[in-house]
Every structure is written in C-alpha cells, then in structure tokens.
Amino acid sequence: MRTGAKENIEGAKVLMKTQNLFQRPATATGMDRVNPLLAVVLSGLLVLIVSGLAQGSEWIPVTGSEALRDFMSGLKAERTLPNGEVSRGEYHPDGTGTLFAWGTAIPRTWEIKGDDLICVTAKRETNCYQIEKNIDRLNLFRARDISTGRMAEFEVTDGKAVITGDAPKTDSKGGPATASAAELAAELSNPNTAVATLTFKNQFRWFEGDLPDADNQSSYTLLFQPSLPFVLNNGDKILWRPAIPLLVDQPVPDPVTGGFDGESGLGDIVFDLAYAPKTEGELLLAYGLITSLPTATDDTLGTDRWTLGPELLIGKISPKYVLGLFPNHQWDVAGSGDANINLTSIQAFYTYLPGGGWSVGSGPIITYDWEGEQWTVPLQINGGKTVILNGRPWKFSVELNYYIEKPDAFGPEWMLSLNVAPVVKNGLAGLFGLGKN
C-alpha cells in the first residue's frame, strides 16, 4: 500500500475516534454547551493535518545505488533555455556522458555516491543531486541540487527527461542539461571551438617614437571579431573568423606640418578560413588561409592591397590549460597601393583554467616585416570571466600589451583591450544543414 494512502486511513481513524469522543452522552454540566464547538474546531484541525500529511507524501525519494544507476543509465536530459536554445545531456551506463549545447559536445562523467546521490562532473567541478519520484504520476520526478537546495521537476518518457513547469533559473553553475560557466570558459579558450561568438574588442593604444610629438599620440579601435565555426558530419570543422576594425582618431604622421593628423573610419578587413580536423586526445590542429581586403575608407587607414597567405595552428588542450602556436604569413597579391607586404605573424598562447568560469593567460602576437626588417614584439597578459545571463553565456575579458620592440620612428608602447563576447547560434551553419546535435 502506498504511504500516502496509509496515512490517509490512519488520519481518518483518529478523526473518527475524536468525533466519537465528543459524541458521548453529556453530563449535566455547563460543558454541554462547549463540547460541540470544541468538536468542530478539533475536527477541522485534524482534517488539515491529515490533508497536509497526504499532500507531503506525494513525493518519495529514489534511493539505492542500483536504482539510481538504472535511472541514470541511458538518460537524456533536455532543457529549453530562455532564449529558445535547446541543450541536452546524454548519460551512458559506463559513467560517461556528453552535453550538447551551443553547437558543441562537452564530455562529462557521472557516478553514484552513497545511497541517494547522483553526481555529475565536468571540467573538475562536481554537482550532486537527490532524486524524488511522484507517487501519483509515475513518470514525474524532481531533482534537488544539494549545494543550492533548488528543485527542478521533470518528466521521463522513454529515457528522455524534459523539465516541466517553472524551470529553475539558469546560471553559471549549470546542470545535467545545461553547460556550466567552467565548461564554456574552456570551450571559449579553445581556438578550434565549435561555439560561435561575436567578440567586440575596445582597444586603446598609446604611442611613442622619434617623430615630433609622437609620445603624445593615442587612438581607439573598435574591433569586431565574429567566430563562426561550421561542424561537419564527421566532426571536422571549418572555421571562419573575420576581423572588422573601426578606427577612431588614428594618429597619422603629416610630412608637411611635421605633426600628426587624426583620421577615423573603417580599416582593412582581415579574415582567416581554416580547416580543423577532428583529433584524438589533447591535440589541437588547424590549417588554412589568411587574407586582408582593401576596405579602408581612407588611404591612411589601410594599405590598398589585397594580401593572402597560409596559416597553421598546433596546440594542446587539457581540463586545466590550453597552449599552442598560431603562425601565419601574408604577401600582397593585388591592389592599387604601392606598399610591398611580406609579413610573418606568430601568436604563442597559454591559458590556465582555474575553474568557476575564470581564465588567465598570455597570447602575444609577434610580427616581422621582411620588407622593413622590423620586429614588433609585445609582452601580454590577459584574464577573463565567463558568466551565464538569462541562459546566454558571455565572456568578459581584459588584455594588456607592452611593446618591447617596435619601429623607432613611431609605434605603439601600450595597448589595453576591454572585450565582450556573447555566445550565439551560428545561423549560417543552418543554411548548409550543419550544426545540429
């Protein structure tokens, strides 16, 4: 017999006994007028207590390691985020799992702890849950996060769990069907990630040099850098990453006055198109082409040249860090400008992932101009925090560059960049039937 039914019967027995007690023949005292009133009051109280007990017994805990293991094995937990995106966690009998969210697949593990906990681990962070079952609706469950106490109801049909009713607020902690900030921070630190972003970099530069008044020059650049990955059916990726600069008050030497003029407008657009094969283990690999287009709105803001060249990325990724090298080379291939371009760039990057959505590291871009035989070498440090706001991941980061080698006449001394990068769905991938989990 179900617990709730037993408690209803016991409560009814108590109620009947109480009613019988107050229905006994009254004695010839003044209490005759009070007993019926007390009977009504106490009867009402008992009805409320019994109803409360019955109501509280609608949920019973799911306990026992075997029962919890059977529950979790093969489970697919699905969640529709506030912005309409759907994320899904799949958990296998061998204690492994995969979260599909924002176009990428994130590995996970799970285990049973004690007699009543299911614990899911991702990127060195573990969340544990207690499961309860509804005794009236056998496919209705609810999970309680033991660290926050928050509850989520979900229905399980054919091994698929879908959150029902008012779902708990999505936050940086994540859940069985949603990515945590730590997982997304690791993805966004991976140059070959399948997660699409729209990065806005607010770059402030201060200059110095031998030219008159060079030390008093500064500029602002708004650099828009979308990262749009296309995941192929075999797991390989095609990565398209344009960089669109809007230059504000860019200092340009004036040979007539010997000073500087401030120019504003669109600069040359640079983008790369890379192929990243699916690799085993911790290896990162990609190769492709990099090019720049003569899109500057003023000759002083660009080169009036088309450039083209190869690029290569090789690196290593682990739950704690990402490191690698990203060299490329560009030659001028067309255009009306007079400049001869023969430029090598190498980015060496290292990112440490302490958890909680944080990332710290360094990624200086070193260049060598073969025409002018000139190095440009910065020392760089960066840090960032990934958060989830109303279901959407955002990465906020800052980077600081100090240039230890640059042109003597005029070049950057410092560069500070404040960056904002919302995670988005790559709508272009859908046009090609790609990006579906």
C-alpha positions as CSV (number, residue, x, y, z in Angstrom):
1,M,0.0,0.0,0.0
2,R,1.3,3.5,-0.8
3,T,2.5,5.6,2.1
4,G,0.1,8.4,1.3
5,A,-3.0,6.1,1.4
6,K,-1.9,4.5,4.7
7,E,-1.5,7.9,6.3
8,N,-5.0,9.0,5.0
9,I,-6.6,5.9,6.6
10,E,-4.8,6.4,9.9
11,G,-5.7,10.0,9.9
12,A,-9.4,9.1,9.3
13,K,-9.3,6.6,12.2
14,V,-8.0,9.3,14.5
15,L,-10.7,11.7,13.3
16,M,-13.5,9.1,13.9
17,K,-12.2,8.4,17.4
18,T,-12.1,12.1,18.2
19,Q,-15.6,12.6,16.8
20,N,-16.9,9.7,18.9
21,L,-15.2,11.1,22.0
22,F,-17.2,14.3,21.7
23,Q,-20.4,12.5,20.8
24,R,-20.6,10.6,24.1
25,P,-23.6,11.5,26.3
26,A,-23.1,14.7,28.0
27,T,-23.1,15.2,31.7
28,A,-25.3,17.7,33.4
29,T,-22.8,20.4,33.5
30,G,-22.1,23.7,31.8
31,M,-19.7,21.9,29.4
32,D,-22.6,20.6,27.4
33,R,-22.7,23.9,25.5
34,V,-19.0,23.9,24.8
35,N,-18.3,20.3,23.7
36,P,-19.9,20.5,20.2
37,L,-17.9,23.7,19.5
38,L,-14.7,22.1,20.5
39,A,-15.5,19.0,18.4
40,V,-16.0,21.1,15.3
41,V,-12.7,23.0,15.9
42,L,-10.6,19.9,16.6
43,S,-12.2,18.0,13.7
44,G,-11.2,20.8,11.3
45,L,-7.7,20.9,12.7
46,L,-7.3,17.1,12.2
47,V,-8.6,17.3,8.7
48,L,-6.0,20.0,7.9
49,I,-3.2,17.9,9.4
50,V,-4.3,14.7,7.6
51,S,-4.5,16.6,4.3
52,G,-1.1,18.1,4.9
53,L,0.4,14.7,5.5
54,A,-1.2,13.3,2.4
55,Q,0.0,16.2,0.4
56,G,3.5,16.0,1.7
57,S,3.7,12.3,0.9
58,E,3.2,12.8,-2.9
59,W,7.0,12.6,-3.4
60,I,9.2,9.8,-2.2
61,P,13.0,9.6,-2.5
62,V,14.7,7.4,-5.1
63,T,17.4,5.6,-3.1
64,G,19.7,2.7,-3.6
65,S,22.8,2.6,-5.8
66,E,21.3,0.1,-8.2
67,A,18.1,2.0,-8.6
68,L,19.9,5.3,-9.2
69,R,22.3,3.7,-11.6
70,D,19.4,2.2,-13.6
71,F,17.7,5.6,-13.6
72,M,20.8,7.4,-14.9
73,S,22.0,4.9,-17.5
74,G,20.8,5.9,-20.9
75,L,19.1,9.1,-19.6
76,K,18.7,12.1,-21.9
77,A,18.1,15.3,-20.0
78,E,16.8,18.2,-22.2
79,R,16.3,21.8,-21.3
80,T,14.9,24.7,-23.4
81,L,16.8,27.9,-22.4
82,P,15.1,31.3,-22.0
83,N,16.4,32.4,-25.4
84,G,14.9,29.4,-27.1
85,E,18.1,27.4,-27.5
86,V,17.9,23.7,-26.5
87,S,20.7,21.9,-24.7
88,R,20.8,18.2,-23.9
89,G,22.8,15.9,-21.7
90,E,23.2,12.2,-22.5
91,Y,24.5,9.8,-19.8
92,H,25.7,6.3,-20.6
93,P,25.8,3.2,-18.4
94,D,29.7,3.3,-18.2
95,G,29.6,6.5,-16.2
96,T,30.4,8.8,-19.1
97,G,28.2,11.4,-20.7
98,T,28.1,14.2,-23.2
99,L,26.4,17.6,-23.1
100,F,25.3,19.1,-26.4
101,A,24.9,22.9,-26.1
102,W,25.6,25.9,-28.3
103,G,26.8,23.8,-31.2
104,T,29.5,21.8,-29.3
105,A,29.8,18.5,-27.5
106,I,31.3,18.6,-24.0
107,P,32.4,15.4,-22.3
108,R,31.2,14.6,-18.8
109,T,31.3,11.8,-16.2
110,W,28.8,10.7,-13.5
111,E,28.8,8.4,-10.5
112,I,26.6,7.3,-7.6
113,K,27.7,8.5,-4.2
114,G,26.3,6.9,-1.1
115,D,22.8,5.7,-1.2
116,D,20.9,8.7,-2.6
117,L,23.2,11.0,-4.7
118,I,23.8,11.2,-8.4
119,C,26.9,13.3,-9.0
120,V,27.9,14.8,-12.4
121,T,31.4,16.0,-13.0
122,A,32.5,18.4,-15.7
123,K,35.8,20.3,-16.0
124,R,36.9,19.4,-12.5
125,E,33.6,20.7,-11.0
126,T,31.0,18.3,-9.5
127,N,27.3,18.8,-8.8
128,C,25.3,16.3,-6.8
129,Y,21.5,15.7,-6.9
130,Q,18.9,13.9,-4.9
131,I,16.0,12.4,-6.9
132,E,12.4,12.1,-5.8
133,K,9.5,10.4,-7.5
134,N,5.9,11.4,-7.6
135,I,3.6,8.6,-6.3
136,D,0.6,9.6,-8.4
137,R,2.4,10.3,-11.7
138,L,5.0,7.6,-12.1
139,N,6.9,9.4,-14.9
140,L,7.2,12.7,-12.9
141,F,10.4,13.3,-10.9
142,R,12.2,16.1,-9.3
143,A,15.9,16.7,-8.6
144,R,17.3,18.8,-5.7
145,D,20.8,20.3,-6.0
146,I,22.3,19.6,-2.6
147,S,24.6,22.6,-2.8
148,T,21.9,25.2,-3.5
149,G,18.7,23.4,-2.5
150,R,17.0,24.3,-5.7
151,M,14.4,21.9,-7.1
152,A,13.6,21.1,-10.8
153,E,10.6,18.9,-11.9
154,F,10.9,16.8,-15.0
155,E,9.1,14.1,-16.8
156,V,10.8,11.0,-18.0
157,T,9.4,9.3,-21.1
158,D,11.3,6.6,-23.0
159,G,14.5,7.6,-21.2
160,K,14.1,11.3,-22.1
161,A,13.9,13.8,-19.3
162,V,12.3,17.1,-20.0
163,I,12.0,19.9,-17.4
164,T,8.3,20.8,-16.8
165,G,6.6,23.8,-15.2
166,D,8.7,26.7,-13.9
167,A,12.3,25.6,-14.5
168,P,15.0,26.9,-12.1
169,K,16.9,29.9,-13.3
170,T,19.9,29.1,-15.5
171,D,23.1,30.3,-14.0
172,S,26.9,29.8,-14.2
173,K,26.7,26.6,-12.1
174,G,25.0,24.6,-14.9
175,G,23.0,21.4,-14.5
176,P,22.5,17.9,-16.0
177,A,21.1,19.5,-19.2
178,T,22.9,22.9,-19.2
179,A,26.5,23.9,-19.5
180,S,28.4,25.5,-16.6
181,A,30.5,28.6,-16.9
182,A,33.6,26.5,-16.3
183,E,32.8,24.3,-19.3
184,L,32.1,27.2,-21.5
185,A,35.2,29.0,-20.4
186,A,37.2,26.0,-21.5
187,E,35.4,26.0,-24.8
188,L,36.0,29.7,-25.4
189,S,39.7,29.2,-24.7
190,N,40.0,26.6,-27.4
191,P,40.8,28.3,-30.8
192,N,39.1,25.3,-32.6
193,T,35.9,25.5,-30.6
194,A,32.6,24.8,-32.2
195,V,31.0,27.6,-30.1
196,A,30.1,30.7,-32.1
197,T,30.8,34.1,-30.6
198,L,30.5,37.8,-31.5
199,T,33.5,39.5,-29.9
200,F,33.8,43.2,-29.5
201,K,37.3,44.5,-28.6
202,N,37.7,48.0,-27.3
203,Q,41.3,48.7,-27.9
204,F,43.1,51.8,-26.5
205,R,46.7,52.5,-27.7
206,W,49.4,54.9,-26.6
207,F,52.3,55.5,-28.9
208,E,55.9,56.7,-28.7
209,G,58.8,57.3,-31.2
210,D,61.4,59.7,-32.5
211,L,59.0,61.8,-34.6
212,P,58.0,65.1,-33.1
213,D,55.0,64.8,-30.7
214,A,55.0,61.0,-31.1
215,D,54.9,60.4,-27.4
216,N,51.6,62.3,-27.0
217,Q,49.6,60.2,-29.5
218,S,46.8,57.8,-28.7
219,S,44.0,56.1,-30.5
220,Y,40.8,53.9,-30.1
221,T,39.8,50.9,-32.2
222,L,36.6,49.0,-32.0
223,L,37.4,45.6,-33.4
224,F,34.5,43.3,-34.3
225,Q,35.6,39.7,-34.5
226,P,32.9,37.1,-35.1
227,S,34.0,33.4,-34.8
228,L,31.7,31.2,-36.9
229,P,32.5,27.5,-36.9
230,F,30.9,25.0,-39.2
231,V,30.9,21.5,-37.8
232,L,30.9,18.8,-40.5
233,N,29.1,15.5,-40.1
234,N,32.4,13.6,-39.4
235,G,33.3,16.0,-36.6
236,D,35.8,18.1,-38.5
237,K,35.3,21.9,-38.5
238,I,35.6,24.8,-40.9
239,L,36.4,28.0,-39.0
240,W,35.7,31.4,-40.4
241,R,36.9,34.4,-38.4
242,P,36.7,37.9,-39.8
243,A,38.2,41.0,-38.0
244,I,36.5,44.3,-38.9
245,P,38.2,47.4,-37.4
246,L,36.6,50.8,-36.8
247,L,39.4,53.3,-36.2
248,V,38.8,56.4,-34.2
249,D,41.3,59.3,-34.2
250,Q,44.1,57.2,-35.6
251,P,47.3,59.3,-35.5
252,V,48.8,59.6,-39.0
253,P,52.2,61.5,-39.5
254,D,51.8,64.7,-41.6
255,P,55.0,65.3,-43.6
256,V,54.0,68.9,-44.4
257,T,53.5,70.1,-40.8
258,G,55.8,67.5,-39.1
259,G,53.0,66.7,-36.7
260,F,50.1,64.2,-36.7
261,D,46.6,64.2,-38.1
262,G,43.7,62.2,-36.6
263,E,41.8,60.0,-39.0
264,S,38.7,58.0,-38.3
265,G,36.9,55.3,-40.4
266,L,36.9,51.7,-41.4
267,G,40.2,49.9,-41.7
268,D,41.2,46.9,-43.8
269,I,39.2,43.8,-43.0
270,V,41.2,40.6,-42.2
271,F,39.8,37.1,-42.0
272,D,41.0,33.6,-41.9
273,L,39.4,30.4,-43.2
274,A,40.8,27.3,-41.6
275,Y,40.1,23.5,-41.6
276,A,40.3,21.8,-38.2
277,P,40.3,18.0,-38.4
278,K,38.9,16.0,-35.6
279,T,41.7,14.8,-33.4
280,E,42.1,12.3,-30.7
281,G,43.3,13.1,-27.2
282,E,44.6,16.6,-26.4
283,L,45.9,17.6,-29.8
284,L,44.8,20.8,-31.5
285,L,45.4,21.2,-35.2
286,A,44.1,23.5,-37.9
287,Y,45.5,24.9,-41.2
288,G,44.1,27.3,-43.8
289,L,44.4,30.7,-45.4
290,I,44.5,34.3,-44.1
291,T,43.8,37.3,-46.2
292,S,43.1,41.1,-45.9
293,L,40.8,43.1,-48.1
294,P,41.5,46.8,-49.0
295,T,38.3,48.1,-47.3
296,A,39.7,51.2,-45.6
297,T,37.7,54.3,-46.1
298,D,40.9,56.4,-46.2
299,D,44.3,55.6,-47.7
300,T,45.9,56.4,-44.4
301,L,43.9,53.8,-42.6
302,G,44.9,50.8,-44.9
303,T,47.3,49.6,-47.5
304,D,45.1,49.5,-50.6
305,R,46.5,46.0,-51.1
306,W,45.0,42.5,-51.2
307,T,47.0,40.0,-49.2
308,L,47.0,36.2,-49.0
309,G,49.0,33.6,-47.2
310,P,49.0,30.3,-45.2
311,E,48.3,29.7,-41.5
312,L,48.8,26.8,-39.2
313,L,47.7,26.1,-35.6
314,I,49.1,23.4,-33.4
315,G,48.4,23.1,-29.7
316,K,47.4,21.1,-26.7
317,I,44.2,21.2,-24.6
318,S,43.5,19.8,-21.2
319,P,41.0,20.3,-18.4
320,K,43.4,22.8,-16.8
321,Y,45.0,24.7,-19.7
322,V,45.3,25.4,-23.4
323,L,48.5,26.2,-25.2
324,G,49.8,26.4,-28.7
325,L,51.3,28.3,-31.6
326,F,49.5,30.1,-34.4
327,P,51.9,31.3,-37.2
328,N,50.8,32.8,-40.5
329,H,52.4,34.7,-43.4
330,Q,50.9,37.3,-45.8
331,W,52.1,38.6,-49.2
332,D,50.4,41.3,-51.3
333,V,48.8,39.8,-54.3
334,A,46.8,42.7,-55.8
335,G,45.5,46.2,-55.2
336,S,46.3,49.8,-56.3
337,G,48.6,50.6,-53.3
338,D,52.3,51.0,-53.5
339,A,53.2,49.0,-50.4
340,N,55.0,45.7,-50.7
341,I,53.7,43.4,-48.0
342,N,55.8,40.5,-46.8
343,L,54.7,39.9,-43.2
344,T,55.1,37.0,-40.7
345,S,53.0,36.8,-37.5
346,I,53.2,34.3,-34.7
347,Q,50.9,34.1,-31.8
348,A,52.1,32.0,-28.8
349,F,49.2,31.4,-26.4
350,Y,48.7,29.9,-23.0
351,T,45.5,29.9,-20.9
352,Y,45.1,28.5,-17.5
353,L,41.6,27.5,-16.3
354,P,41.3,27.7,-12.5
355,G,37.5,26.9,-12.6
356,G,34.4,28.9,-11.9
357,G,34.4,30.4,-15.4
358,W,37.8,32.2,-14.9
359,S,40.7,32.1,-17.4
360,V,44.1,33.8,-17.2
361,G,47.0,33.6,-19.6
362,S,49.1,35.2,-22.3
363,G,48.8,35.4,-26.1
364,P,51.2,38.0,-27.6
365,I,51.2,38.4,-31.4
366,I,54.8,38.8,-32.6
367,T,55.3,40.2,-36.2
368,Y,58.2,40.5,-38.5
369,D,58.1,42.8,-41.5
370,W,60.5,41.3,-44.1
371,E,60.4,44.5,-46.3
372,G,61.4,46.8,-43.5
373,E,63.3,44.2,-41.5
374,Q,61.4,45.3,-38.4
375,W,60.2,43.2,-35.4
376,T,57.1,44.2,-33.3
377,V,57.1,42.3,-30.0
378,P,54.7,42.8,-27.1
379,L,54.6,41.3,-23.6
380,Q,51.0,40.4,-23.0
381,I,48.8,39.2,-20.1
382,N,45.0,38.6,-20.2
383,G,42.2,37.4,-17.9
384,G,38.6,36.7,-18.4
385,K,35.4,35.6,-16.7
386,T,32.6,33.6,-18.4
387,V,29.1,34.0,-17.0
388,I,25.6,33.0,-18.0
389,L,23.0,35.7,-18.1
390,N,19.4,34.8,-18.8
391,G,20.6,31.5,-20.4
392,R,23.1,33.1,-22.7
393,P,26.9,32.7,-22.0
394,W,29.0,35.9,-22.1
395,K,32.8,36.2,-21.8
396,F,34.2,39.4,-20.4
397,S,37.9,39.8,-20.6
398,V,40.8,42.3,-20.5
399,E,44.2,42.2,-22.1
400,L,47.3,44.4,-21.7
401,N,50.2,44.6,-24.1
402,Y,53.5,46.4,-23.5
403,Y,55.7,46.6,-26.7
404,I,59.4,45.9,-26.0
405,E,60.3,46.0,-29.7
406,K,58.7,48.3,-32.4
407,P,59.7,50.9,-35.1
408,D,61.9,53.6,-33.7
409,A,60.2,56.4,-35.5
410,F,56.7,55.7,-34.4
411,G,55.0,52.7,-32.9
412,P,52.7,51.5,-30.1
413,E,54.0,51.5,-26.5
414,W,50.9,50.2,-24.7
415,M,47.6,48.6,-25.7
416,L,44.7,47.9,-23.4
417,S,41.7,46.0,-24.7
418,L,38.4,45.5,-23.0
419,N,36.5,42.7,-24.6
420,V,32.9,41.5,-24.6
421,A,31.9,38.2,-26.3
422,P,28.3,36.9,-26.3
423,V,27.9,33.3,-27.3
424,V,25.4,32.9,-30.2
425,K,24.0,30.4,-32.6
426,N,25.7,30.2,-35.9
427,G,22.8,30.8,-38.2
428,L,24.9,30.4,-41.3
429,A,25.6,26.8,-40.4
430,G,21.9,26.0,-40.6
431,L,21.8,27.2,-44.2
432,F,24.1,24.3,-45.0
433,G,22.3,21.7,-42.8
434,L,25.2,21.8,-40.3
435,G,25.5,22.4,-36.6
436,K,22.7,20.1,-35.5
437,N,23.4,18.0,-32.4
